[in-house]
Amino acid sequence: MQRPSFQPPHLVPELATSRLLLRGFRAEDLAEFTALHQNPDFYRHLGGKPLSEEDTWRRILTQLGHWALRGYGYWALEERATGRFCGAVGLAEYQRGLTPSIDGVPEAGWVLAPRLHGQGYAAEAVQAALTWADAHLAAPRTVCIINPENEPSLRLAARFGYHETARPQYHGEPIVLLERRCGDLVM
């Protein structure tokens, strides 16, 4: 069944890089985002299991809710050349209850379709998101958490000025907690 198209009020600023459009999520992104969340190359460092369409829909709603409640959130990534949805990047506040606490601190994250890995798309997206954050957020720092086995994401985080601060557990699994002072954009 075709879902009716609806464009929510414009809460999410659009950003463009040479190859990507960073925009608000749309209902039409659900099928592609669900397919990504069911691809083992995509979810292996994101909890290690696929997400259903229902759980993926909740993620989309969560991201739009961040923009409404916090003034920041995740952007959907769209390839400019094809118009195809290809991932997400942004900042969120998930109230994870970690020790050390990151509650109240914008948490950066990024996910990209495996077909685009190794081509610089993630770096383009992260640079655009952090440049926006440095210009628009009053936060003195941002953090990110990364699976210690996700070496490409750890390298990408380091490239943009994130440094390791702790190795706590999250949902019983080890993670690397990284921090970046806002305004310290390294390229």
N, C-alpha and C positions, 0 to 999 in steps of 0.2 A: 504494500500500500504506500503510495506517495504521500509524504508528509507535506502539509502546507508550508510554504516559505514564509518566514516572518523575519523581518529585520528589527532587532531590539533597538531601543533608544541608543544613540551614539555615546556610549560610556568609554569606549576603548579608543585611544588615539591610534591612528594608522601610521606606521613607519615603513619606509622602503629602503632596501639595500639594492645593490646592483642586480641580485638574482631573486630576492625574496620580498614578499609583502607581509608585514606583521600587522595583523588585524584582529578584530574581535571574532570569537567563535560564532559560527552559524549552525542552525539545525542541520544543514546540509553536510556539515563536517562529520556527523555521527558515523556514517558508514565507513569512511576512510579511517577515522580515528579508532573505531572498533577493530577494523582489520589490522591496524598496526598493533593494537593491544593484544592481538591473538597471534602475532608473529614472534616466535621464540628469540629471534635476533633482536627484537625490539624490547621485549619485557624481561630478558634474562637478568638485567641489573636493576630492574624496577619491581622487586618483590618476587621474581622468579616464577610467576604464574600468569596465565592470560586473564584478561578482564572480559566480562560479558558486555553486551550492548547496554544493559541497564547500568552497570558500574561505570562504563565509559560516559554515558549520558550524565551521570552524577558528577563526573570530573569536569565536563563542560560547564554544567551549572555552577559548580564550585568556582571555576575560574571567572565566570561572569559576575558571580557574587562578590568576589574579591574587589573587582573594579567598583562595584556599587558601594561596598562597605569600607574599603581601605583606600581607594583612589589609585590602586595599582593591582596588577594581576598578571595573568598569562595572555600572550598573544597566540593566535593560531598562525601557523606558518603556511604560506602559499607560494608555490613556485610562480614567479612572474611570467616565465616563458610559457607555461602550460595551464596556469590557473588551478593546478592540483594542490590539495591540502597535503602537507608533508611533515607536520610535527607541531611543536609548541615550545615557546620560550617565555620566561618572565619571572615575576617575583610573587611570592605568596606568604601567608602567615597561617601555618597549619596547627598551631597549638600542640606540638608533638610531645611536650612533657619530657624532653631530653634532659640529661644531666651531662654537661653543663647546659643550662637553659638557653634556648634561642627564641623563646616566646617573646613576641613584640618586635622581633627583628625581621626585616624582609629577607626571605629565603629565595635565592635564585635557583632556577632549574631550567633544563632544556632536554628535549627529546626530539629525535629526528628519524625519519623513515630510513631504514637500513640501506635502501637503494642509493641514498645520497651520502652515506658515510665516506669519510676520507676525501671529500671534495671541497672542504672549506665552508660549507653551508652553515654548520653549527657555529663556527667562529663569526661569520657575518651576523647571524641572529643574536648571539650573545653580545657582541659589540654594540649592536643597535639598542638592545634592551638595557645594557648597563649605561650607555651614553644617556639614554632617556632617564634612567633612574638617578644618575648623578645630577641631572639638570632639574628634576622634579620632586625628588624625595628629600625630606628633611632628616632622614636617618643617617647617623654617623658611620654605619657599617651595614653590610649585607653578609649573609652566610650562605653556604650550600652544604648539602650532605650527599656523599657519593659512595657507592659500593666500592670497597677497597680493590676489587678485581676489575673495576672499570677504568683501566689505564687511559684510554682515550679521553674520557671525561675529566680525569684527574689532571692530565696534561693541559686540556683546554682551560680548566679552572686556574691553573698556575699561570697560563698565558695572560689571563686577565687580572692578575694580582691577588688571587686567592691563595692563602697559605694555611696549612694544617694547624688546627688548634687542639684537637682531641680525637680519640677513637672510641666513642661510646657504642652501645648496643641500641638498636632500634627494632622493635618487634622481635627481639631475640637474635638478631643478625648484626654482625659488625658493620659499622659505617665509618667514614672519614668525615669529620666536621671541619669545614674550612671557613675562613673569614677574609673579608676584603674591606678596607677602609673606603668609604665613598669618596670619589674624586681621584682615586689611585688607578685609573684606567690604564692598563699596560696593553700595548698592541703588538 
